[in-house]
Amino acid sequence: MNVLQVDKLTKSYGDKKVVDEISFQVNRGEIFGFLGPNGAGKSTTIEIIAGLKKADGGKVTVADFPSHSNTTSSIGVQLQSTDLYKELTVKETLLLFLNFHNRSHVLDEYIELTKLQQVLDTKVKHLSGGQRQRLSLSLALVADPEIVILDEPTVGLDPQSRRTLWGVIQSLKDRGKTVILTTHFMDEAEELCDRIAIIDHGRLIALDTPVGLLESIPYGHTLTLTTEPQITESELKDLKYESIHFSDSDTIIHTAQFTETLSGLLQITEQNQMEVTSLKLKNAGLEELFLLLTGKELRD
Amino acid sequence: MTLFWFLAFPLILTTLFGFIVPNVGNQSKLVIVSDESYTKDSPVIDKLLSVPNAEWDPGLEPEEAVEQFTRGYLAMAITAEKDQEISLHYRDGQDRELVEVLSNVIKQADSSIEVKSVPYEDIQTIRPIDFILPGMIVLTIMQIGLFGGTTLLMDRNSQTLRRLKTNGVTASEIILSHIFSRILLVIAAAMLLTFVGKYILRANIDLSNWYVILPIAFIAGICFLSMGLLIASMFRSPEAGNIFSQSINFPMAFICGIFFPLSTMPEPLQKFASILPLTPLVETTRNLFLAIEISGMQLMVTVGLLVIWGISSLGLGSILFKWE
């Protein structure tokens, strides 16, 4: 069942179109991922959904709220980077924001959910990056919203803090919340999201489950081979593969049947008396899908 | 840091000025007043005005001038209450030579006029600290207001305002809470400066008018906080807002009579200063603290100017302030 419907959303800054007729819907209780490089239009899209920016065109419909103008109790937002009141403690900050919604009685629930028990009396200015993000997340939840929007929640965090935050996000889903998550980390999107929308230059270029997206890649694996001397395309004419390209010293082969391709490749190097100095095998992932769809790497 | 600038700094400045400024206030002023017997053009008044520091004050009644003199606010009160009689109210034992000079001046202008010398004993003297302290309290109120807008700019730039908005806090609620929280600081700072000034620095100020001073401080606080909001609406960064606030803060302090009497300023500057909210505020507050009687009109002008400046600034600031 849809909890959010976005139709042909557009937004421009001057001549630059940052959101270009984006349409999608989010189902109740799912984690919906927005994946794309910096500047793709992810943040603008969710800021429009959250009511922080006005769209130039298109429509956002939140379930049970025919008018999108007053949805603060239905949508909780964790902004990409915000300072909090540095001199307040974690507990004081939580109470302040809970009081905006007359919900100070549920303080303990939020402390437990975001694992902030150990730092309740710590001033915000003394929190680590991960603790600050968890506090920031808990502030997005104080109104007990049905939809929680998280804008790049793990940027700048160490691996352990990222994992902790992933656990918190997963527990939100377990509690029946709908989560909209923007990220440019593919592992994060694959790990957390039920469905992923890939966005680039303000346009939605793919939308499916992680499995569905990966299955849409015409090859399953990528082999990166370095030989001395470098192998040529003519030497690979009998090899089975989907696509191939050559970099400085590497030969990159995309294949759907990597066992067959790998054995053929080793035979060719042996026949041609080439020395294999490096051989890497990688499962095709969202990075490769993005490369296929846009012709550039996601980290660009 | 905030506490230093808004509480400790004014106290330090007050103390310093109290010691380094030797003669402030209107203690050198010889005010000439009259009922309807004389005008400024009368030959004797014209002659008296040639005496240094002599000043004709048509807005002051003779009794009021004498009262100001007895409270130590004037060097001498020269009252001409009926034809052919002028009284010189002076400090006994201090200004006898001046009285003789003035008597001669009057006799030269009109020998038929009877000059009455009225000596007073134990006239209080307004020390520099008495003069400076009310001005410093007003200056502190202005500073808290003008620089208060910087906090909004900082909260906007750190996206704290955005976070508040995502939690359903409206723009008007943010502005009202900003003003309310700083009004508390204004009142606290004004009270602290008053008590430190009176009981530690031993300023000779009268607190019996507290019920008038407090509402005026409240209205002044709202006025200057609104001006701070207007300043914040004009700039992108807190630093730029601070520089602008500073650039109007000090000139206003100097031309509006906080450190020096307004009468010592050039006339065009006096006219300009009279439309600024600080000028009547300083004068009214000082009169209230020094127990000098003020007219209802003066009070209305003071409050009126504060209200006009406050409402205009609040309205414009609320419209122009960019929340993103």
HADDOCK unambig.tbl for C-alpha pairs under 7 A between the chains (distance, minus, plus):
assign (segid A and resid 72 and name CA) (segid B and resid 166 and name CA) 6.19 0.50 0.50
assign (segid A and resid 72 and name CA) (segid B and resid 167 and name CA) 6.09 0.50 0.50
assign (segid A and resid 72 and name CA) (segid B and resid 168 and name CA) 5.61 0.50 0.50
assign (segid A and resid 77 and name CA) (segid B and resid 166 and name CA) 6.57 0.50 0.50
assign (segid A and resid 82 and name CA) (segid B and resid 158 and name CA) 5.64 0.50 0.50
assign (segid A and resid 82 and name CA) (segid B and resid 159 and name CA) 5.14 0.50 0.50
assign (segid A and resid 82 and name CA) (segid B and resid 160 and name CA) 6.08 0.50 0.50
assign (segid A and resid 83 and name CA) (segid B and resid 158 and name CA) 5.30 0.50 0.50
assign (segid A and resid 83 and name CA) (segid B and resid 159 and name CA) 6.62 0.50 0.50
assign (segid A and resid 83 and name CA) (segid B and resid 160 and name CA) 6.02 0.50 0.50
assign (segid A and resid 84 and name CA) (segid B and resid 160 and name CA) 6.32 0.50 0.50
